[in-house]
């Protein structure tokens, strides 16, 4: 009796062990079966795995890419799209610039560095200008002696009532006559010349003033007799001049 119980227990333990061993060999879950779905390579913009019912045209991005390539490469002009519409691109010509550009010089008008005074030409001996503008250190009687004109006639022609009315720039009218009368007025010359003259500073710091000291000598003649001297020169005290 005891043996029978022991045998039943052993059989029960063996059965339980066999069941546990079988459970260890079985997986906890069944893996999901994978089904391969064909991908339509003609249209990459469609959802993967979605059947393509019919061919589609180019998308917006593809059309922009095609038009850009055609506008750059002349060989792709007038290319038809899958829809049958011709795409025409217009090329913009480039302006060919010179390899070595040169600047065109602009003519510049040269201006004098400072104000210049154009002296009025003096009349040669024996000739009379119609008018004359007094220079610095000149006076009407000086001009009357220089051109051999009667002083009274000169004042009347210039509408001057007194020989003491004079200033630089005063315009005198030179009459055609009467001439200077040495019998009534004395000699035209105030000093003997040719000779030399030393500037004193008394109304003789200009060539015109020195000419008036001699009466019948023109300023142009004094300039011609002294090299480096001009009608606009300023004379200094003690300067010696040749008087023709």
ROSE-4610 file (N, C-alpha, C; in Angstrom, 1 decimal, always signed):
// ROSE-4610
residu = [X/X/X/X/X/X/X/X/X/X/X/X/X/X/X/X/X/X/X/X/X/X/X/X/X/X/X/X/X/X/X/X/X/X/X/X/X/X/X/X/X/X/X/X/X/X/X/X/X/X/X/X/X/X/X/X/X/X/X/X/X/X/X/X/X/X/X/X/X/X/X/X/X/X/X/X/X/X/X/X/X/X/X/X/X/X/X/X/X/X/X/X/X/X/X/X/X/X/X/X/X/X/X/X/X/X/X/X/X/X/X/X/X/X/X/X/X/X/X/X/X/X/X/X/X/X/X/X/X/X/X/X/X/X/X/X/X/X/X/X/X/X/X/X/X/X/X/X/X/X/X/X/X/X/X/X/X/X/X/X/X/X/X/X/X/X/X/X/X/X/X/X/X/X/X/X/X/X/X/X/X/X/X/X/X/X/X/X/X/X/X/X/X/X/X/X/X/X/X/X/X/X/X/X/X/X/X/X/X/X/X/X/X/X/X/X/X/X/X/X/X/X/X/X/X/X/X/X/X/X/X/X/X/X/X/X/X/X/X/X/X/X/X/X/X/X/X/X/X/X/X/X/X/X/X/X/X/X/X/X/X/X/X/X/X/X/X/X/X/X/X/X/X/X/X/X/X/X/X/X/X/X/X/X/X/X/X/X/X/X/X/X/X/X/X/X/X/X/X/X/X/X/X/X/X/X/X/X/X/X/X/X/X/X/X/X/X/X/X/X/X/X/X/X/X/X/X/X/X/X/X/X/X/X/X/X/X/X/X/X/X/X/X/X/X/X/X/X/X/X/X/X/X/X/X/X/X/X/X/X/X/X/X/X/X/X/X/X/X/X/X/X/X/X/X/X/X/X/X/X/X/X/X/X/X/X/X/X/X/X/X/X/X/X/X/X/X/X/X/X/X/X/X/X/X/X/X/X/X/X/X/X/X/X/X/X/X/X/X/X/X/X/X/X/X/X/X/X/X/X/X/X/X/X/X/X/X/X/X/X/X/X/X/X/X/X/X/X/X/X/X/X/X/X/X/X/X/X/X/X/X/X/X/X/X/X/X/X/X/X/X/X/X/X/X/X/X/X/X/X/X/X/X/X/X/X/X/X/X/X/X/X/X/X/X/X/X/X/X/X/X/X/X/X/X/X/X/X/X/X/X/X/X/X/X/X/X/X/X/X/X/X/X/X/X/X/X/X/X/X/X/X/X/X/X/X/X/X/X/X/X/X/X/X/X/X/X/X/X/X/X/X/X/X/X/X/X/X/X/X/X/X/X/X/X/X/X/X/X/X/X/X/X/X/X/X/X/X/X/X/X/X/X/X/X/X/X/X/X/X/X/X/X/X/X/X/X/X/X/X/X/X/X/X/X/X/X/X/X/X/X/X/X/X/X/X/X/X/X/X/X/X/X/X/X/X/X/X/X/X/X/X/X/X/X/X/X/X/X/X/X/X/X/X/X/X/X/X/X/X/X/X/X/X/X/X/X/X/X/X/X/X/X/X/X/X/X/X/X/X/X/X/X/X/X/X/X/X/X/X/X/X/X/X/X/X/X/X/X/X/X/X/X/X/X/X/X/X/X/X/X/X/X/X/X/X/X/X/X/X/X/X/X/X/X/X/X/X/X/X/X/X/X/X/X/X/X/X/X/X/X/X]
num = [1/1/1/2/2/2/3/3/3/4/4/4/5/5/5/6/6/6/7/7/7/8/8/8/9/9/9/10/10/10/11/11/11/12/12/12/13/13/13/14/14/14/15/15/15/16/16/16/17/17/17/18/18/18/19/19/19/20/20/20/21/21/21/22/22/22/23/23/23/24/24/24/25/25/25/26/26/26/27/27/27/28/28/28/29/29/29/30/30/30/31/31/31/32/32/32/33/33/33/34/34/34/35/35/35/36/36/36/37/37/37/38/38/38/39/39/39/40/40/40/41/41/41/42/42/42/43/43/43/44/44/44/45/45/45/46/46/46/47/47/47/48/48/48/49/49/49/50/50/50/51/51/51/52/52/52/53/53/53/54/54/54/55/55/55/56/56/56/57/57/57/58/58/58/59/59/59/60/60/60/61/61/61/62/62/62/63/63/63/64/64/64/65/65/65/66/66/66/67/67/67/68/68/68/69/69/69/70/70/70/71/71/71/72/72/72/73/73/73/74/74/74/75/75/75/76/76/76/77/77/77/78/78/78/79/79/79/80/80/80/81/81/81/82/82/82/83/83/83/84/84/84/85/85/85/86/86/86/87/87/87/88/88/88/89/89/89/90/90/90/91/91/91/92/92/92/93/93/93/94/94/94/95/95/95/96/96/96/97/97/97/98/98/98/99/99/99/100/100/100/101/101/101/102/102/102/103/103/103/104/104/104/105/105/105/106/106/106/107/107/107/108/108/108/109/109/109/110/110/110/111/111/111/112/112/112/113/113/113/114/114/114/115/115/115/116/116/116/117/117/117/118/118/118/119/119/119/120/120/120/121/121/121/122/122/122/123/123/123/124/124/124/125/125/125/126/126/126/127/127/127/128/128/128/129/129/129/130/130/130/131/131/131/132/132/132/133/133/133/134/134/134/135/135/135/136/136/136/137/137/137/138/138/138/139/139/139/140/140/140/141/141/141/142/142/142/143/143/143/144/144/144/145/145/145/146/146/146/147/147/147/148/148/148/149/149/149/150/150/150/151/151/151/152/152/152/153/153/153/154/154/154/155/155/155/156/156/156/157/157/157/158/158/158/159/159/159/160/160/160/161/161/161/162/162/162/163/163/163/164/164/164/165/165/165/166/166/166/167/167/167/168/168/168/169/169/169/170/170/170/171/171/171/172/172/172/173/173/173/174/174/174/175/175/175/176/176/176/177/177/177/178/178/178/179/179/179/180/180/180/181/181/181/182/182/182/183/183/183/184/184/184/185/185/185/186/186/186/187/187/187/188/188/188/189/189/189/190/190/190/191/191/191/192/192/192/193/193/193/194/194/194/195/195/195/196/196/196/197/197/197/198/198/198/199/199/199/200/200/200/201/201/201/202/202/202/203/203/203/204/204/204/205/205/205/206/206/206/207/207/207/208/208/208/209/209/209/210/210/210/211/211/211/212/212/212/213/213/213/214/214/214/215/215/215/216/216/216/217/217/217/218/218/218/219/219/219/220/220/220/221/221/221/222/222/222/223/223/223/224/224/224/225/225/225/226/226/226/227/227/227/228/228/228/229/229/229/230/230/230/231/231/231/232/232/232/233/233/233/234/234/234/235/235/235/236/236/236/237/237/237/238/238/238/239/239/239/240/240/240/241/241/241/242/242/242/243/243/243/244/244/244]
x = [+0.8/+0.0/+0.9/+1.9/+2.8/+3.5/+3.9/+4.6/+3.7/+2.4/+1.5/+1.4/+1.3/+1.3/+2.5/+3.7/+5.0/+5.0/+4.6/+4.6/+3.7/+2.6/+1.7/+2.2/+2.9/+3.5/+4.6/+5.4/+6.5/+6.0/+4.9/+4.3/+3.8/+3.2/+2.6/+3.7/+4.8/+6.0/+6.6/+6.6/+7.2/+6.3/+5.0/+4.0/+4.1/+4.3/+4.4/+5.7/+6.7/+8.0/+8.0/+7.3/+7.2/+6.4/+5.4/+4.6/+5.4/+6.2/+7.0/+8.1/+8.6/+9.6/+9.1/+7.9/+7.2/+6.9/+6.5/+6.2/+7.4/+8.6/+9.8/+10.2/+9.8/+10.2/+9.2/+8.1/+7.1/+7.4/+7.3/+7.5/+6.3/+6.6/+5.5/+4.5/+5.0/+4.0/+4.4/+3.5/+3.7/+4.2/+5.3/+5.8/+4.8/+4.8/+3.9/+4.5/+3.6/+4.1/+4.2/+5.4/+5.7/+5.4/+4.6/+4.2/+4.9/+5.7/+6.4/+5.4/+5.5/+4.6/+5.4/+5.1/+5.8/+5.7/+6.8/+6.9/+6.9/+6.0/+6.0/+7.1/+8.1/+9.3/+9.0/+7.9/+7.6/+7.1/+6.7/+6.2/+6.6/+7.6/+8.2/+7.4/+6.4/+5.6/+4.3/+4.1/+2.9/+3.3/+2.3/+2.5/+3.0/+4.1/+4.6/+3.5/+3.5/+2.5/+1.2/+0.9/-0.4/-0.3/-1.2/-1.2/-1.4/-0.7/-0.9/-1.9/-3.0/-4.0/-3.7/-3.0/-2.7/-1.5/-0.7/+0.5/+0.0/+0.8/+0.6/+1.6/+1.3/+2.2/+3.3/+4.2/+5.2/+4.7/+5.2/+4.8/+5.4/+5.0/+5.4/+6.9/+7.5/+9.0/+9.7/+9.2/+9.9/+9.7/+8.6/+8.4/+9.3/+9.5/+10.4/+11.8/+12.2/+13.6/+13.8/+12.8/+12.9/+13.0/+12.2/+12.2/+13.5/+14.1/+15.4/+16.5/+16.5/+17.5/+17.4/+16.2/+16.0/+16.4/+16.2/+16.6/+18.1/+18.8/+20.3/+20.9/+20.4/+21.1/+20.3/+20.9/+20.1/+19.7/+20.4/+20.0/+18.6/+18.2/+16.9/+15.7/+15.9/+14.8/+13.8/+12.5/+11.4/+11.2/+11.4/+11.3/+9.8/+9.2/+7.8/+7.8/+6.8/+6.5/+5.7/+5.6/+4.7/+3.3/+2.8/+1.5/+1.3/+2.4/+2.3/+2.5/+2.6/+2.8/+4.2/+4.6/+6.0/+6.4/+7.6/+8.1/+9.2/+9.0/+9.9/+10.6/+11.9/+12.6/+13.3/+13.4/+14.0/+15.3/+16.4/+17.7/+18.0/+18.5/+18.9/+20.3/+20.6/+22.0/+22.8/+24.1/+25.0/+25.7/+25.9/+26.7/+28.2/+28.9/+30.4/+31.1/+31.8/+32.5/+34.0/+34.7/+36.1/+36.9/+38.0/+38.8/+39.7/+40.0/+40.8/+40.1/+39.2/+38.4/+39.4/+39.2/+40.0/+39.1/+39.6/+38.9/+39.1/+38.0/+38.1/+38.4/+39.6/+39.9/+39.0/+38.7/+37.8/+38.7/+38.4/+39.2/+38.9/+39.9/+39.8/+40.2/+39.4/+39.7/+40.7/+41.9/+42.9/+42.5/+42.4/+42.1/+43.3/+43.5/+44.7/+44.7/+46.0/+46.1/+45.7/+45.7/+45.3/+44.7/+44.1/+43.5/+44.7/+44.4/+45.4/+44.7/+45.5/+45.0/+45.7/+44.8/+45.3/+45.5/+46.8/+47.0/+46.5/+46.1/+45.6/+46.8/+46.9/+48.0/+48.1/+49.3/+49.6/+49.7/+49.2/+49.3/+50.7/+51.2/+52.6/+52.6/+53.8/+54.0/+53.3/+52.6/+51.9/+50.5/+50.1/+48.7/+47.9/+46.6/+45.7/+44.6/+44.4/+43.2/+41.9/+40.8/+39.5/+39.2/+39.6/+39.4/+40.6/+40.7/+41.8/+41.3/+41.6/+41.2/+42.5/+42.4/+43.5/+44.0/+45.3/+45.9/+46.4/+46.8/+47.3/+48.4/+48.4/+49.4/+49.4/+48.3/+48.1/+47.1/+47.1/+46.2/+45.9/+44.9/+44.5/+45.6/+46.3/+47.4/+48.5/+48.8/+49.8/+49.4/+48.1/+47.7/+47.7/+47.4/+47.4/+48.8/+49.8/+51.2/+51.6/+51.2/+51.6/+51.2/+49.9/+49.4/+49.4/+50.0/+50.1/+48.8/+47.9/+46.6/+46.5/+45.7/+45.5/+44.7/+45.2/+44.5/+43.1/+42.8/+41.4/+40.5/+40.9/+40.1/+39.8/+40.8/+40.7/+39.7/+39.7/+38.8/+37.4/+37.2/+35.9/+35.3/+36.1/+35.6/+35.3/+35.9/+35.6/+34.6/+34.0/+33.0/+33.6/+34.8/+35.5/+35.6/+35.2/+35.3/+36.6/+37.4/+38.6/+39.7/+40.9/+42.0/+42.4/+41.8/+42.1/+41.2/+40.2/+39.3/+39.8/+40.4/+41.0/+41.1/+41.0/+41.2/+41.4/+42.0/+42.3/+41.0/+40.9/+39.7/+38.8/+39.1/+38.4/+38.7/+37.6/+37.7/+37.7/+38.8/+38.9/+38.6/+37.9/+37.7/+38.8/+39.5/+40.6/+40.1/+40.2/+39.7/+40.7/+40.3/+41.2/+42.0/+41.7/+42.4/+41.8/+42.3/+43.6/+44.8/+46.0/+47.2/+47.8/+48.7/+49.4/+50.2/+50.1/+50.8/+52.0/+53.2/+54.4/+54.5/+54.0/+54.1/+53.3/+52.1/+51.2/+51.5/+51.8/+51.8/+53.2/+54.2/+55.6/+55.8/+57.1/+57.4/+56.6/+56.3/+55.6/+56.5/+57.8/+58.7/+58.9/+58.8/+59.1/+60.5/+61.2/+62.5/+63.3/+64.5/+65.4/+65.5/+65.5/+65.8/+66.3/+67.0/+67.1/+68.0/+67.8/+68.6/+68.1/+68.3/+67.9/+67.0/+66.3/+65.4/+65.5/+65.6/+65.6/+64.3/+63.6/+62.3/+62.4/+61.5/+61.5/+60.4/+59.3/+58.2/+57.1/+57.3/+56.4/+55.6/+54.5/+53.7/+54.5/+55.5/+56.3/+56.6/+55.7/+55.9/+55.3/+54.7/+54.2/+54.9/+54.9/+55.5/+54.7/+53.4/+52.6/+52.9/+53.2/+53.6/+55.0/+55.9/+57.2/+57.1/+56.2/+56.0/+55.4/+54.6/+54.0/+55.1/+56.2/+57.2/+58.0/+57.9/+58.6/+57.7/+56.4/+55.4/+55.2/+56.2/+56.0/+56.6/+56.8/+57.3/+56.1/+56.0/+54.9/+55.4/+54.5/+54.8/+55.4/+54.9/+55.4/+56.9/+57.3/+58.7/+59.6/+59.1/+59.9/+60.0/+59.0/+59.0/+60.0/+60.0/+60.9/+62.3/+62.6/+64.0/+64.6/+63.7/+64.1/+63.7/+64.7/+64.4/+63.8/+62.8/+62.1/+61.0/+60.8/+59.8/+58.5/+57.3/+56.1/+55.2/+54.1/+53.2/+52.6/+52.5/+51.9/+53.0/+54.2/+55.3/+55.1/+55.4/+55.4/+56.8/+57.1/+58.5/+58.8/+60.1/+60.5/+61.4/+61.4/+62.2/+63.7/+64.4/+65.8/+66.0/+65.0/+65.1/+65.5/+66.4/+66.9/+66.3/+65.7/+65.1/+65.8/+65.9/+66.3/+65.2/+65.3/+64.3/+64.7/+64.0/+64.4/+64.1]
y = [-1.2/+0.0/+1.2/+1.2/+2.3/+2.5/+1.4/+1.5/+2.1/+1.8/+2.3/+3.8/+4.4/+5.8/+6.5/+5.8/+6.4/+6.4/+5.4/+5.4/+6.4/+6.7/+7.7/+9.1/+9.3/+10.6/+10.9/+9.8/+10.0/+10.3/+9.6/+9.8/+11.2/+11.7/+13.1/+14.1/+13.9/+14.8/+14.8/+13.6/+13.5/+14.2/+14.1/+14.7/+16.3/+16.7/+18.2/+18.7/+17.9/+18.4/+18.4/+17.4/+17.4/+18.6/+19.0/+20.2/+21.5/+21.6/+22.8/+22.9/+21.7/+21.7/+22.1/+21.6/+22.0/+23.5/+24.1/+25.5/+26.4/+26.0/+26.7/+26.8/+25.9/+25.8/+26.6/+26.9/+27.7/+29.2/+30.0/+31.5/+32.2/+33.4/+34.1/+34.7/+35.1/+35.7/+35.3/+35.3/+34.9/+36.2/+36.1/+37.3/+37.7/+39.0/+39.6/+39.2/+38.7/+38.4/+39.6/+39.8/+41.0/+40.6/+41.5/+41.4/+42.5/+42.1/+43.1/+43.8/+45.2/+45.9/+46.6/+46.5/+47.1/+48.6/+49.3/+50.7/+51.2/+52.1/+52.6/+53.7/+53.3/+54.2/+55.3/+55.3/+56.4/+57.6/+57.5/+58.7/+58.6/+59.4/+59.3/+60.2/+60.9/+61.8/+61.1/+59.9/+59.2/+58.5/+58.2/+57.6/+56.2/+55.8/+54.4/+53.4/+52.4/+51.3/+51.6/+52.8/+53.1/+52.8/+52.0/+51.6/+52.8/+52.9/+54.0/+53.6/+54.4/+54.0/+54.4/+55.6/+56.0/+56.9/+57.0/+57.9/+59.4/+60.1/+61.5/+62.4/+63.7/+64.7/+65.1/+65.9/+66.4/+67.3/+67.2/+68.0/+69.4/+70.4/+71.8/+71.9/+71.1/+71.2/+70.7/+69.6/+69.1/+70.1/+70.7/+71.7/+72.9/+73.4/+74.5/+74.1/+72.9/+72.4/+72.3/+71.8/+71.6/+73.0/+73.9/+75.3/+76.0/+75.8/+76.4/+75.9/+74.6/+73.9/+74.4/+74.5/+74.9/+76.4/+77.2/+78.6/+78.8/+77.8/+77.9/+77.3/+76.1/+75.3/+75.6/+76.2/+76.4/+75.1/+74.0/+72.7/+72.2/+72.7/+72.2/+73.1/+74.1/+75.0/+74.3/+74.8/+74.2/+72.7/+72.3/+70.9/+70.7/+69.6/+69.3/+68.6/+69.0/+68.4/+67.1/+66.3/+65.1/+65.4/+66.6/+67.0/+67.4/+67.6/+67.9/+69.4/+70.2/+71.7/+72.0/+72.8/+73.2/+74.3/+74.2/+75.2/+75.9/+77.2/+78.1/+79.1/+79.1/+80.0/+81.0/+82.2/+83.3/+83.7/+83.6/+83.9/+85.4/+85.9/+87.3/+87.5/+88.3/+88.4/+89.2/+88.9/+89.6/+90.7/+91.8/+92.9/+92.6/+92.6/+92.3/+93.6/+93.5/+94.7/+94.6/+95.7/+95.6/+95.1/+94.4/+93.8/+94.8/+95.9/+96.9/+98.3/+98.6/+99.9/+101.1/+102.0/+103.3/+104.4/+105.4/+106.6/+107.6/+108.3/+109.4/+110.7/+111.3/+112.6/+113.7/+114.5/+115.7/+116.9/+117.7/+118.9/+119.9/+120.4/+121.3/+122.7/+123.7/+125.0/+125.6/+126.0/+126.5/+128.0/+128.3/+129.7/+130.3/+131.6/+132.3/+132.2/+132.1/+131.9/+133.2/+134.3/+135.5/+136.5/+137.6/+138.6/+139.3/+139.5/+140.2/+141.5/+142.5/+143.7/+143.9/+144.1/+144.3/+145.8/+146.2/+147.7/+148.2/+149.4/+150.1/+150.5/+150.1/+150.5/+152.0/+152.4/+153.9/+154.2/+155.4/+155.9/+156.3/+155.9/+156.3/+157.8/+158.4/+159.8/+160.3/+161.4/+161.9/+161.5/+160.4/+159.9/+160.2/+160.3/+160.6/+159.5/+158.9/+158.0/+158.8/+158.3/+159.1/+159.3/+158.3/+158.5/+157.9/+158.2/+157.7/+157.6/+156.5/+156.3/+156.6/+157.5/+157.9/+156.7/+156.5/+155.5/+156.2/+155.3/+155.9/+156.8/+158.0/+159.1/+159.9/+159.8/+160.6/+161.7/+162.8/+163.9/+164.5/+165.2/+165.7/+166.5/+167.4/+168.2/+167.3/+166.2/+165.3/+164.7/+164.3/+163.7/+164.7/+166.0/+167.0/+167.2/+167.2/+167.3/+166.1/+164.9/+163.7/+163.6/+164.1/+164.0/+165.3/+166.4/+167.6/+168.3/+168.3/+168.9/+170.1/+171.1/+172.2/+171.8/+172.0/+171.6/+172.1/+173.3/+173.8/+173.0/+172.7/+171.9/+170.5/+170.0/+168.6/+168.6/+169.6/+169.7/+169.9/+170.8/+171.0/+169.8/+169.0/+167.8/+166.7/+166.8/+165.8/+166.2/+167.4/+168.0/+168.2/+168.7/+168.9/+170.4/+171.0/+172.4/+172.8/+171.9/+172.2/+171.2/+171.6/+170.6/+169.8/+170.2/+169.4/+168.2/+168.1/+166.9/+165.7/+164.8/+163.6/+162.5/+161.3/+160.1/+158.9/+157.8/+156.7/+156.1/+155.9/+155.4/+156.4/+157.7/+158.8/+158.8/+158.7/+158.7/+160.1/+160.4/+161.7/+161.5/+162.5/+162.6/+163.4/+162.8/+163.4/+164.2/+165.5/+166.2/+166.2/+166.4/+166.4/+167.7/+168.7/+170.0/+171.0/+172.1/+172.6/+171.9/+172.1/+171.5/+172.3/+171.7/+172.4/+173.6/+174.7/+175.9/+176.2/+176.0/+176.3/+177.8/+178.6/+180.0/+180.5/+179.8/+180.2/+179.4/+178.1/+177.2/+176.7/+177.0/+176.6/+175.3/+174.7/+173.5/+172.3/+171.3/+170.1/+169.3/+169.3/+168.5/+169.3/+168.6/+169.1/+168.9/+167.9/+167.5/+167.2/+167.3/+167.0/+165.4/+164.9/+163.5/+163.3/+162.2/+161.0/+161.2/+160.3/+160.4/+159.4/+159.6/+158.6/+159.3/+158.5/+159.1/+158.2/+158.7/+158.0/+158.2/+157.1/+157.2/+157.8/+158.8/+159.5/+159.0/+158.4/+158.1/+159.2/+160.3/+161.4/+161.3/+160.5/+160.3/+159.8/+158.9/+158.3/+156.8/+156.2/+154.7/+153.9/+154.5/+153.7/+154.3/+153.5/+153.9/+155.1/+155.2/+156.3/+157.6/+157.4/+158.6/+159.2/+158.3/+158.8/+159.4/+158.9/+159.5/+160.9/+161.1/+162.5/+163.4/+162.9/+163.8/+164.4/+163.8/+164.2/+164.9/+164.6/+165.3/+164.7/+164.7/+164.2/+162.8/+162.0/+160.6/+159.7/+158.7/+157.7/+156.6/+156.0/+154.9/+153.7/+153.4/+152.3/+152.5/+153.7/+154.0/+153.8/+154.1/+153.9/+152.4/+151.6/+150.1/+149.5/+150.0/+149.4/+149.7/+150.8/+151.2/+150.5/+149.8/+149.2/+147.7/+146.8/+145.4/+144.9/+144.0/+143.5/+144.3/+145.5/+146.4/+146.2/+146.3/+146.3/+147.5/+147.7/+148.8/+148.7/+147.5/+147.2/+147.2/+147.4/+147.3/+148.4/+148.0/+149.0/+149.4/+150.6/+151.1/+151.4/+151.3/+151.5/+152.7/+153.3/+154.5/+154.2/+155.0/+154.8/+154.0/+153.4/+152.7/+153.6/+153.3/+154.1/+153.6/+154.5/+154.1/+154.9/+154.2/+154.9/+155.6/+156.8/+157.6/+157.9/+157.4/+157.6/+159.1]
z = [+0.0/+0.0/+0.0/+0.8/+0.9/-0.4/-1.1/-2.4/-3.4/-3.4/-4.4/-4.2/-3.0/-2.8/-3.3/-3.0/-3.4/-4.9/-5.6/-7.0/-7.7/-7.0/-7.6/-7.4/-6.3/-6.1/-7.1/-7.3/-8.3/-9.7/-10.0/-11.4/-11.5/-10.3/-10.4/-10.6/-9.8/-9.9/-11.3/-11.9/-13.3/-14.3/-14.1/-15.0/-14.9/-13.7/-13.5/-14.1/-13.9/-14.5/-16.0/-16.6/-18.0/-18.5/-17.8/-18.2/-18.1/-17.0/-16.9/-18.0/-18.3/-19.4/-20.7/-21.0/-22.2/-22.3/-21.2/-21.1/-21.3/-20.9/-21.1/-22.6/-23.4/-24.8/-25.7/-25.2/-26.0/-25.9/-27.1/-27.0/-26.3/-25.7/-25.1/-26.0/-27.3/-28.2/-29.6/-30.5/-31.9/-32.7/-33.4/-34.2/-35.3/-35.6/-36.6/-37.9/-38.8/-40.1/-41.0/-41.7/-42.5/-43.9/-44.5/-45.9/-46.7/-47.7/-48.5/-49.4/-49.4/-50.3/-51.3/-52.6/-53.7/-53.7/-53.9/-53.9/-55.4/-55.7/-57.1/-57.2/-58.0/-58.2/-59.1/-59.8/-60.8/-60.1/-58.9/-58.2/-56.7/-56.4/-55.0/-54.1/-54.6/-53.8/-53.3/-53.7/-53.2/-51.9/-51.1/-49.8/-50.0/-49.3/-49.4/-49.1/-50.0/-49.8/-50.4/-50.9/-51.5/-53.0/-53.4/-54.9/-55.7/-56.9/-57.8/-58.8/-58.9/-59.8/-61.2/-61.4/-62.8/-62.7/-63.8/-63.8/-63.6/-62.8/-62.5/-63.2/-63.4/-64.0/-63.0/-63.4/-62.6/-61.5/-60.3/-59.2/-59.4/-58.5/-58.6/-58.5/-57.6/-57.4/-58.7/-59.2/-60.4/-61.6/-61.8/-62.9/-62.7/-61.5/-61.3/-61.6/-61.2/-61.5/-63.0/-63.7/-65.2/-65.9/-65.5/-66.1/-65.8/-64.6/-64.3/-65.2/-65.3/-66.2/-67.6/-68.1/-69.5/-69.7/-68.7/-68.9/-68.9/-68.4/-68.3/-69.5/-69.9/-71.0/-72.3/-73.3/-74.6/-75.2/-75.0/-75.6/-75.1/-74.0/-73.4/-73.7/-74.6/-75.0/-75.7/-75.6/-76.3/-76.0/-74.8/-74.3/-73.9/-74.3/-74.0/-72.6/-71.8/-70.5/-70.7/-69.7/-69.8/-70.2/-69.8/-70.2/-71.6/-72.3/-73.7/-74.0/-72.9/-73.2/-73.3/-74.3/-74.5/-73.6/-73.0/-72.1/-72.9/-73.0/-73.7/-72.7/-72.7/-71.8/-72.7/-72.2/-72.9/-72.2/-73.0/-72.5/-72.5/-71.4/-71.4/-71.7/-72.8/-73.2/-72.2/-72.0/-71.1/-71.9/-71.3/-71.9/-71.7/-72.8/-72.8/-72.4/-71.2/-70.8/-71.3/-71.5/-71.9/-70.8/-71.2/-70.2/-69.5/-70.2/-69.6/-69.8/-68.9/-69.1/-68.9/-69.7/-69.6/-69.3/-68.5/-68.2/-69.2/-69.6/-70.5/-69.8/-70.1/-69.4/-69.7/-68.8/-68.9/-69.0/-70.0/-70.2/-69.1/-68.5/-67.4/-67.8/-67.5/-67.9/-66.8/-67.3/-66.4/-66.1/-64.8/-64.4/-63.9/-64.0/-63.5/-62.0/-61.4/-60.0/-59.2/-59.8/-59.1/-60.1/-59.6/-60.5/-61.2/-62.5/-63.3/-63.9/-64.0/-64.6/-65.9/-66.9/-68.3/-68.4/-68.5/-68.7/-70.0/-70.0/-71.2/-72.0/-73.3/-74.1/-74.2/-74.1/-74.2/-75.7/-76.1/-77.5/-77.8/-78.9/-79.3/-79.5/-79.4/-79.6/-80.9/-80.8/-82.0/-82.2/-81.5/-81.7/-80.4/-80.6/-79.5/-79.4/-78.3/-78.2/-77.9/-78.2/-78.0/-76.6/-75.7/-74.3/-73.5/-72.3/-71.4/-70.0/-69.3/-67.9/-67.1/-66.1/-65.3/-64.5/-64.3/-63.5/-62.2/-61.2/-60.0/-60.2/-59.5/-59.5/-60.9/-61.6/-62.8/-62.6/-63.4/-63.3/-64.7/-64.9/-66.2/-66.9/-66.2/-66.9/-67.4/-66.7/-67.1/-68.4/-68.6/-69.8/-70.9/-70.6/-71.6/-72.2/-71.3/-71.7/-72.6/-72.1/-72.8/-74.2/-74.5/-75.8/-76.6/-76.0/-76.6/-76.9/-75.9/-76.0/-75.1/-75.5/-74.6/-73.4/-72.2/-71.0/-70.8/-71.2/-71.1/-72.0/-73.2/-74.2/-73.6/-73.0/-72.4/-71.2/-70.4/-69.3/-69.8/-70.8/-71.4/-72.0/-72.7/-73.4/-72.4/-71.2/-70.2/-69.1/-69.4/-68.4/-67.0/-66.9/-65.7/-65.5/-64.3/-64.1/-63.5/-62.9/-62.3/-62.6/-62.8/-63.0/-61.8/-60.7/-59.4/-59.2/-60.1/-59.9/-60.7/-60.0/-60.7/-59.6/-60.1/-59.3/-60.3/-59.8/-60.6/-61.1/-62.4/-63.1/-63.7/-63.5/-64.1/-65.6/-66.4/-67.9/-68.4/-69.2/-69.8/-71.3/-71.9/-73.3/-74.0/-74.9/-75.5/-76.8/-76.8/-78.0/-79.1/-80.3/-81.5/-81.6/-80.8/-80.9/-79.9/-79.6/-80.1/-79.4/-80.0/-79.5/-78.4/-77.6/-76.5/-77.1/-76.5/-77.0/-76.1/-76.6/-75.8/-75.5/-76.4/-76.2/-75.1/-74.9/-73.7/-72.5/-72.7/-71.6/-71.2/-72.0/-71.7/-72.4/-72.2/-72.9/-72.3/-73.1/-72.6/-71.6/-71.8/-71.0/-69.6/-68.5/-67.2/-66.7/-67.3/-66.9/-68.2/-68.2/-69.3/-69.4/-70.6/-70.8/-72.2/-72.6/-71.7/-70.5/-69.6/-68.3/-67.4/-66.1/-65.1/-64.1/-63.3/-62.3/-61.1/-59.9/-58.7/-58.0/-57.6/-57.0/-55.6/-55.3/-54.0/-53.1/-53.7/-52.9/-52.9/-53.7/-53.8/-55.1/-55.1/-56.3/-57.5/-57.2/-58.2/-58.0/-57.3/-57.0/-58.1/-59.1/-60.3/-61.5/-62.6/-63.8/-64.4/-64.2/-64.7/-63.9/-62.6/-61.9/-62.3/-62.6/-63.1/-64.4/-65.3/-66.6/-66.5/-65.5/-65.3/-64.8/-64.1/-63.7/-64.9/-66.0/-67.2/-68.2/-68.1/-68.9/-70.3/-71.1/-72.5/-72.8/-71.7/-71.9/-71.6/-72.4/-72.2/-71.2/-70.4/-69.5/-70.3/-71.5/-72.3/-72.6/-72.9/-73.3/-72.1/-70.9/-69.6/-69.4/-69.6/-69.4/-70.4/-71.6/-72.7/-72.4/-71.7/-71.3/-70.1/-69.3/-68.1/-68.1/-68.3/-68.3/-67.0/-67.1/-65.9/-65.4/-65.9/-65.4/-66.3/-65.6/-66.3/-65.9/-66.6/-66.3/-65.0/-64.4/-63.1/-62.0/-62.3/-61.3/-60.2/-58.9/-57.8/-57.6/-57.7/-57.5/-56.0/-55.7/-54.3/-54.2/-53.1/-52.8/-53.0/-53.8/-54.1/-55.4/-56.0/-57.2/-58.4/-59.2/-60.3/-61.6/-62.4/-63.7/-64.9/-66.0/-67.2/-67.9/-68.2/-68.9/-70.3/-71.3/-72.7/-73.2]
